[in-house]
């Protein structure tokens, strides 16, 4: 199903997710591309919108290839793709260095995007996690792990295929 842009995708996904409106959902967006999609969903469902700041851990010699992901929080959560790490020969020191760089970027973005704004507590609510696409799934898995405080049955993952915008 092609979408004109992320806002159009959000409106169409919101229609598909309308059944959750009365379940007090919280919409959690993965920046940057997931935010315009999630904003449309949150508006349609009258749900609070929050961010899940997650960064791909790219292989040093091929940064677009994910060897894992890290998500913010009081105790950052790291999801590793051991197969990619092993096949590319990335050392533990290299993994840790990339992780430290991405955690610093997460902190920079947290300050820029959220400032001192309080986070939405997803406990006891349906969490709709939104991204604008999934390649390896590492960032989405990390985002979902970050919200294990949410009942696993109450997580809805909404992601799009490739978008042209």
N, C-alpha and C positions, 0 to 999 in steps of 0.2 A: 504494500500500500504506500505509494509515494506521497510525500508531504511537500507543500510549497516552501515551508521554512519551519523553524523550531516552534514558533508560536502556533502555527497550524497543527503541528504534530501534538503539541500540548492540549489544544482544544479537542482534537480527535481522541487522544488517549483519555482525557477527562470524561468524555462521553462513555468510553468503554469502562471507566472506573466509577461511574456514577453510583453503582450499588454500594459503595463504601461510604457515601456521604453521611449517612446516619450512624456510622460507627466511630465517630470522633477521630478521623485519621489525622496524621501528621505527614506532611510531604517533605522528604529529605532529598535535596538536590546535590548532585556531584558537579561542582563548577568545572569549567565554565559552561560548556555546552548544555549541561542538564538544567541550568538555572532558568532559561526562558521557557523550556518545556514544562518544568515543575511549577513555575509561576502560574501558568495557565491552569494546570491541574489544581493547585491550591486554591486559586480564585473560584473555580467552578465548584469545588467541594467545600468551600468555606472552611478551609483547613489552614493551620499555621504552616509556614514554610521555614525550613532551616537548611543549613548547609552541612554536608559531610565533606570535609577537606581531606582528599586522598590524592596521593601522587604515585605515579608509576615509577618503579625502580628499573631504569633502562640499563641494558648491558653497556658497559663503558665504551666499547668499540662500535656498538650499534644501538644508540639510545632509544630507538623506536621499538626494539625488541624487549618486551617486559620479562624481567627475571623475578618480578614480584611487585608488591605495592605496599605503601605505608599509609595509615590513616591517623589523623590527629586524635588527641584525647589526653586525659591525665596520664595514662600509660599507653603510648602509641602502639598500635597493632601493626605487625609486619606479616604479610602473606608472601611466602617465598615460592617460586616455581623452581624446585630443585632440579627438574629435568633440564631447564634452560641454563641454570647455573652450571650444572655438570657438563652439558654439551658444549658450552661456550668457554669453559675453562676459567671462569671468573673465580678469583680467590675470595676467601672470607673477608680479607682486608678491603678488597674492592667493593664487596657487597656493603660492608659497614660504611665505607666512605660515601657511596652513592646514597645510602640511607640517611646519613648525617646531612648531606646536601639537600635532600628532599624534605627532611624534617624542618630545616631552616626555612625552606620555601613555604612550607605549610604554615609556619608561625608568621612569616611575613604576610601571607594572604589572610590568615585569621585576623590580624590587626587591621588590614586594609578593608576586608569585606565585613567583618563583624564588630570591630572595635571592642567596646565593653558590653555590647548587647548580650543579654542572657540567652542561653541555649534553650530550645524547646525540649522538654522531657518527654521522650516517646514511651515511657513505661505505661503499660496498660492501654495503649492505643495501637491502632493499625498503622504501621509505618509503610508509606509508599516511597520507595527509593527510586529516584529518577536519574537516568543518564541519557545522553544523546546517542549512545551506541556502545556496543561491547565488542572488543577485538579478542583479547586473550581471556578476559573475565577477571583478571587479577585485581583491578581497581574495584570492581563491583563486589568481589568476594571480600576484600578488605573492608569495604563500607558496611557490608552486612555483618561481618564479624564485630565491627566496632559497636554495633547495636544489639549484641546478644542479650542485653537487658530487656529487650523487646521479646515477647513471646514469639518463638519461631513461626508459629502458625499465623501470626499477625503481621507478617512481612509480605509486601507485594512489590515485586521488582518490575519497573516499567522502563524499558529501554527501546531505542529505535535502531533501525538498520542504518546504513550509511546515508548521510544527508549531504546534499550539495551545497549547503550554506553553513 
